[in-house]
Amino acid sequence: MMMKISLPIAWLCGLAVLIVGCSSSQETTAPGATVSSSANAVSTDPQVNAILESSCYKCHSTGGRVPWYAVVSPTYLAASSARGVLNFSDWQTYDAQKRSAVLKSIEHSVSAGAMPPGDYTLFYRSARLTEDQKQALLKWASQPVMPAH
């Protein structure tokens, strides 16, 4: 009888240790790979850059990292395909036509509530957009793209 009780307790203790050990995961990005650095800024608006970094950059850049518990989201598991559609790490290489198309896509996805995806924000709550953040992104995405000089 004692053996049956000890085994589940041992499993629970082991699981607790694993969770505690992993829960201190730090959100890090590759050095110099943040969208908020002036050289790599996606927008001239620091608020927009901060929103993109906290809610979009994890899946739509090569330097994004998320806590271990967010990677169980089916959407995050498909992040490499998300980077193929939009990679903020490559934003500076996009021409005006591509930026314009991406901004229209962002505008549509944010206004429809499709981005960030619900299954991802279920696990990674800080990626959720407030109504004010949505409006800031929509305003930014609706502005015409100026060609590079």
VENBELGI-V861532 format. One record per pair of residues at least 4 apart in sequence whose ideal C-beta (glycine too) atoms are under 7 Angstrom apart, sorted by sequence separation. I is the first residue (numbers start at 1). GAP is how many residues later the second one is. D is the distance in Angstrom with one decimal. If there is no record, write none. Layout:
i->I gap->GAP d->D
i->I gap->GAP d->D
This chain:
i->1 gap->4 d->6.9
i->2 gap->4 d->6.1
i->3 gap->4 d->6.6
i->5 gap->4 d->6.3
i->6 gap->4 d->6.0
i->7 gap->4 d->6.6
i->8 gap->4 d->6.3
i->9 gap->4 d->6.2
i->10 gap->4 d->6.3
i->11 gap->4 d->6.2
i->12 gap->4 d->6.3
i->13 gap->4 d->6.5
i->14 gap->4 d->6.4
i->15 gap->4 d->6.3
i->16 gap->4 d->6.2
i->17 gap->4 d->6.1
i->18 gap->4 d->6.2
i->19 gap->4 d->5.8
i->29 gap->4 d->5.0
i->37 gap->4 d->6.7
i->45 gap->4 d->6.8
i->46 gap->4 d->6.3
i->47 gap->4 d->6.5
i->48 gap->4 d->6.3
i->49 gap->4 d->6.2
i->50 gap->4 d->6.3
i->51 gap->4 d->5.8
i->52 gap->4 d->4.7
i->53 gap->4 d->4.6
i->56 gap->4 d->5.0
i->57 gap->4 d->4.7
i->66 gap->4 d->4.1
i->73 gap->4 d->6.9
i->74 gap->4 d->6.8
i->78 gap->4 d->6.4
i->79 gap->4 d->6.4
i->80 gap->4 d->7.0
i->82 gap->4 d->6.9
i->83 gap->4 d->4.5
i->90 gap->4 d->6.7
i->94 gap->4 d->4.2
i->96 gap->4 d->6.1
i->97 gap->4 d->6.6
i->98 gap->4 d->6.2
i->99 gap->4 d->6.1
i->100 gap->4 d->6.6
i->101 gap->4 d->6.5
i->102 gap->4 d->6.3
i->103 gap->4 d->6.3
i->104 gap->4 d->6.3
i->105 gap->4 d->6.1
i->106 gap->4 d->5.9
i->107 gap->4 d->6.1
i->108 gap->4 d->6.1
i->116 gap->4 d->5.5
i->117 gap->4 d->6.9
i->118 gap->4 d->6.2
i->120 gap->4 d->5.8
i->121 gap->4 d->6.4
i->129 gap->4 d->4.3
i->131 gap->4 d->6.4
i->132 gap->4 d->6.4
i->133 gap->4 d->6.4
i->134 gap->4 d->6.1
i->135 gap->4 d->6.2
i->136 gap->4 d->6.4
i->137 gap->4 d->5.9
i->138 gap->4 d->6.1
i->29 gap->5 d->5.4
i->32 gap->5 d->6.6
i->35 gap->5 d->5.9
i->36 gap->5 d->6.6
i->43 gap->5 d->3.9
i->52 gap->5 d->5.8
i->59 gap->5 d->6.5
i->66 gap->5 d->6.2
i->71 gap->5 d->5.4
i->94 gap->5 d->4.7
i->109 gap->5 d->4.6
i->110 gap->5 d->5.6
i->116 gap->5 d->5.3
i->129 gap->5 d->4.9
i->35 gap->6 d->6.4
i->43 gap->6 d->5.4
i->58 gap->6 d->3.9
i->70 gap->6 d->5.9
i->109 gap->6 d->3.9
i->121 gap->6 d->5.1
i->35 gap->7 d->5.1
i->42 gap->7 d->6.1
i->57 gap->7 d->4.8
i->58 gap->7 d->7.0
i->120 gap->7 d->6.4
i->121 gap->7 d->4.6
i->41 gap->8 d->5.6
i->58 gap->8 d->4.8
i->94 gap->8 d->6.8
i->42 gap->10 d->5.8
i->66 gap->10 d->6.6
i->116 gap->11 d->4.8
i->36 gap->13 d->4.6
i->116 gap->13 d->6.9
i->35 gap->14 d->5.3
i->36 gap->14 d->6.5
i->86 gap->16 d->5.5
i->35 gap->17 d->5.5
i->36 gap->17 d->5.7
i->59 gap->17 d->6.2
i->35 gap->18 d->5.1
i->34 gap->19 d->6.2
i->59 gap->20 d->4.1
i->62 gap->21 d->6.6
i->35 gap->22 d->5.7
i->60 gap->22 d->5.6
i->59 gap->23 d->4.5
i->60 gap->23 d->6.1
i->110 gap->24 d->5.7
i->62 gap->25 d->6.4
i->60 gap->26 d->4.9
i->61 gap->26 d->6.0
i->63 gap->26 d->6.1
i->60 gap->27 d->6.1
i->61 gap->27 d->4.4
i->62 gap->27 d->4.4
i->110 gap->27 d->5.1
i->111 gap->27 d->6.0
i->33 gap->28 d->6.9
i->60 gap->28 d->5.4
i->61 gap->28 d->4.5
i->110 gap->28 d->5.9
i->33 gap->29 d->6.9
i->33 gap->30 d->3.0
i->57 gap->31 d->5.8
i->106 gap->31 d->6.7
i->107 gap->31 d->5.9
i->110 gap->31 d->7.0
i->56 gap->32 d->7.0
i->30 gap->33 d->3.7
i->29 gap->34 d->4.2
i->107 gap->34 d->3.9
i->29 gap->35 d->6.2
i->106 gap->35 d->4.5
i->107 gap->35 d->5.7
i->29 gap->36 d->6.2
i->52 gap->36 d->6.5
i->28 gap->37 d->5.2
i->27 gap->38 d->5.8
i->103 gap->38 d->4.5
i->27 gap->39 d->6.8
i->27 gap->40 d->6.6
i->25 gap->42 d->4.7
i->75 gap->42 d->4.2
i->103 gap->42 d->6.5
i->25 gap->43 d->5.2
i->75 gap->44 d->5.2
i->76 gap->44 d->5.5
i->74 gap->45 d->5.8
i->75 gap->45 d->4.5
i->100 gap->45 d->4.5
i->22 gap->46 d->4.9
i->42 gap->46 d->5.6
i->73 gap->46 d->4.9
i->99 gap->46 d->4.6
i->73 gap->47 d->4.4
i->42 gap->49 d->4.9
i->96 gap->49 d->4.9
i->70 gap->50 d->6.7
i->73 gap->50 d->5.1
i->72 gap->51 d->6.2
i->96 gap->51 d->4.3
i->40 gap->52 d->6.5
i->96 gap->52 d->6.8
i->35 gap->53 d->5.3
i->70 gap->53 d->4.6
i->69 gap->54 d->5.5
i->70 gap->54 d->3.7
i->33 gap->56 d->6.2
i->67 gap->57 d->6.7
i->66 gap->58 d->5.8
i->56 gap->60 d->6.8
i->55 gap->61 d->5.2
i->58 gap->69 d->6.8
i->54 gap->72 d->6.2
i->55 gap->72 d->4.6
i->54 gap->73 d->6.6
i->55 gap->74 d->5.7
i->51 gap->82 d->4.9
i->51 gap->85 d->6.2
i->51 gap->86 d->6.0
i->48 gap->88 d->5.9
i->47 gap->89 d->5.6
i->48 gap->89 d->6.6
i->48 gap->92 d->4.6
i->45 gap->95 d->6.2
i->43 gap->97 d->5.6
